[in-house]
Amino acid sequence: MSTFPAVFVSHGAPLLAIDDGAAHRFMRGYGDALGRPRAIVVASAHWTTVEPAVCAVVQPKTIHDFGGFPRALYQLAYPAPGEPALAQRVAQLLAAAKIDCALDERWGLDHGAWVPLMLMYPAADIPVLQIALQPQFGPHHHFELGRALAPLREDGVLILGSGGVTHNLGELAAPGAAPMAWASDFSDWIHDTINAGDNDALLDYRRLAPQAARNHPTEEHLLPLFVAAGAGARGRRVHTSTTYGSLMMDAYVFD
């Protein structure tokens, strides 16, 4: 079985699932470009816990964790199976890295997971489970979490980080607005830093990147990037676009 890359995608608003646009079209084709993994482990910005946890249910529920959107979004479901045995393996790998991890039997697939997966792998026939984030522990913790998960790639498992290269919901514009300079400058810095393979600078983005706090008033949407970077090696950007002026929809693959 071939080694699978680790991937980070920006999932933007839940409307990504049904509204045409550059990021929607990219994700619709990216599953075919990647190929079919044996299973998928998703680190989504929308599941945060005090301590590390992994979802260990046979059939994850589709979680509509948003409000005020068209009814059509709430009628969508992504009935992919879970894989409790893989969840056990995740917990074992984290334990070997001295990271305690609980097995969770209540969570399912939040929109950070099912929205991109519905576009990438619409058949919903690949086992999927989520691993939680701990925003209070910062980038280094999530990079090490990803590094601990890296052996799964050799078993054909896709490590998918789903968040946003930029995420300031207080400064959104119209959907078709041009990118705001402070958002594109931050996106460019992330691209240049990853392209240079400078993980030390990437992990210190809060101090080094332009307008870091403005682009991420809270960190949970960038933390999945560190999980993917830790699970992979050299990264490269495979998509960039903008929605609502300030949401950069960049995607990266880490081989």
Long-range contacts (C-beta under 8 A, 24 or more apart in sequence): 1-38, 1-154, 1-155, 1-156, 2-35, 2-156, 3-153, 3-154, 3-156, 4-34, 4-35, 4-37, 4-38, 4-153, 4-156, 4-157, 4-158, 4-159, 5-34, 5-153, 5-158, 5-232, 5-253, 5-254, 5-255, 6-146, 6-150, 6-153, 6-158, 6-159, 6-160, 6-161, 6-227, 6-228, 6-229, 6-231, 6-232, 6-253, 6-254, 7-34, 7-158, 7-159, 7-160, 7-161, 7-228, 7-251, 7-252, 7-253, 7-254, 8-160, 8-161, 8-162, 8-163, 8-224, 8-225, 8-227, 8-228, 8-229, 8-251, 8-252, 8-253, 8-254, 9-116, 9-160, 9-161, 9-162, 9-251, 10-163, 10-164, 10-165, 10-166, 10-247, 10-248, 10-249, 10-250, 10-251, 11-45, 11-111, 11-112, 11-115, 11-116, 11-162, 11-163, 11-164, 12-164, 12-243, 12-244, 12-247, 12-249, 13-243, 13-244, 13-247, 14-66, 14-69, 14-73, 14-111, 14-115, 15-69, 15-70, 15-73, 16-115, 16-116, 16-119, 17-73, 17-76, 17-111, 17-115, 17-118, 17-119, 18-70, 18-72, 18-73, 18-76, 19-175, 21-175, 21-241, 21-243, 22-239, 22-241, 22-249, 23-239, 23-241, 23-243, 23-249, 23-251, 24-119, 26-238, 26-239, 26-241, 26-249, 26-251, 27-116, 27-119, 27-120, 27-251, 28-119, 28-120, 30-119, 30-120, 30-238, 30-239, 30-251, 31-119, 31-120, 31-121, 31-122, 34-120, 34-158, 34-253, 36-121, 36-126, 37-126, 37-156, 37-157, 37-158, 38-126, 38-127, 38-155, 38-156, 38-157, 39-83, 39-86, 39-126, 39-127, 39-128, 39-129, 39-156, 39-157, 39-158, 40-80, 40-117, 40-121, 40-126, 40-127, 40-128, 40-129, 40-157, 40-158, 40-160, 41-86, 41-90, 41-128, 41-129, 41-130, 41-131, 41-149, 41-152, 41-157, 41-158, 41-159, 41-160, 42-109, 42-112, 42-113, 42-117, 42-128, 42-129, 42-130, 42-131, 42-160, 42-161, 42-162, 43-130, 43-131, 43-132, 43-133, 43-142, 43-145, 43-146, 43-159, 43-160, 43-161, 43-162, 43-223, 43-224, 43-227, 43-228, 44-110, 44-112, 44-113, 44-130, 44-133, 44-162, 44-163, 44-224, 45-112, 45-133, 45-162, 45-163, 45-164, 45-167, 45-220, 45-221, 45-223, 45-224, 46-110, 46-111, 46-112, 46-113, 46-220, 47-107, 47-110, 47-112, 47-130, 47-132, 47-133, 48-132, 48-133, 48-134, 48-135, 48-220, 49-104, 49-132, 49-133, 49-134, 50-134, 50-136, 51-100, 51-101, 51-102, 51-134, 52-94, 52-99, 52-100, 52-101, 52-102, 52-131, 52-132, 52-134, 52-145, 53-101, 53-102, 53-103, 53-104, 53-107, 53-131, 53-132, 54-87, 54-90, 54-91, 54-94, 54-101, 54-102, 54-103, 54-104, 54-129, 54-130, 54-131, 54-132, 55-82, 55-87, 55-104, 55-105, 55-107, 55-108, 55-129, 55-130, 55-131, 56-82, 56-84, 56-87, 56-88, 56-103, 56-104, 56-105, 56-129, 57-82, 57-84, 57-105, 57-106, 57-107, 57-108, 57-129, 58-82, 58-84, 60-107, 60-108, 60-109, 60-128, 60-129, 60-130, 61-108, 61-109, 62-108, 62-109, 62-114, 63-107, 63-108, 63-109, 63-110, 63-111, 63-114, 64-111, 65-110, 65-111, 66-111, 76-114, 76-118, 78-109, 78-113, 78-114, 78-117, 78-118, 78-124, 79-124, 80-109, 80-117, 80-121, 80-124, 80-125, 80-126, 80-127, 80-128, 81-125, 81-127, 81-128, 82-127, 82-128, 82-129, 83-127, 83-129, 86-127, 86-129, 86-152, 86-157, 87-129, 89-152, 90-129, 90-131, 90-149, 90-152, 93-148, 93-149, 93-151, 93-152, 94-145, 94-148, 94-149, 96-148, 97-144, 97-145, 97-147, 97-148, 99-144, 99-145, 99-148, 101-131, 104-132, 107-132, 112-162, 112-163, 112-224, 113-160, 113-162, 116-160, 116-162, 117-160, 131-227, 133-220, 133-223, 133-224, 133-227, 135-218, 135-219, 135-220, 135-223, 138-219, 139-202, 139-203, 139-205, 139-206, 139-219, 139-222, 139-223, 139-226, 140-203, 140-226, 142-223, 142-224, 142-226, 142-227, 142-230, 143-199, 143-203, 143-226, 143-227, 143-229, 143-230, 144-230, 145-227, 145-230, 146-226, 146-227, 146-228, 146-229, 146-230, 146-231, 146-232, 147-230, 147-231, 148-230, 149-227, 149-230, 149-231, 150-230, 150-231, 150-232, 152-231, 153-231, 153-232, 159-227, 159-228, 159-231, 159-232, 160-228, 161-223, 161-224, 161-225, 161-226, 161-227, 161-228, 162-224, 163-220, 163-221, 163-222, 163-223, 163-224, 163-225, 164-221, 164-222, 164-247, 164-248, 164-249, 165-190, 165-222, 165-225, 165-248, 165-249, 165-250, 166-215, 166-216, 166-246, 166-247, 166-248, 167-215, 167-216, 167-221, 167-222, 167-247, 168-214, 168-215, 168-216, 168-217, 168-246, 170-217, 171-214, 171-245, 171-246, 172-244, 172-245, 172-246, 172-247, 173-244, 173-245, 173-246, 174-244, 174-245, 175-243, 175-244, 177-242, 177-244, 177-245, 178-242, 178-245, 179-242, 179-245, 179-246, 179-248, 180-245, 180-246, 182-210, 182-211, 182-214, 182-215, 182-246, 183-211, 183-215, 183-242, 183-245, 183-246, 183-247, 183-248, 184-242, 184-248, 185-210, 185-211, 186-210, 186-211, 186-212, 186-214, 186-215, 186-248, 187-240, 187-248, 187-250, 190-225, 190-250, 191-237, 191-240, 191-250, 194-229, 194-235, 194-236, 194-237, 194-252, 195-235, 195-236, 195-237, 197-234, 197-235, 199-229, 202-226, 202-229, 215-246, 225-252, 228-252, 228-254, 229-254
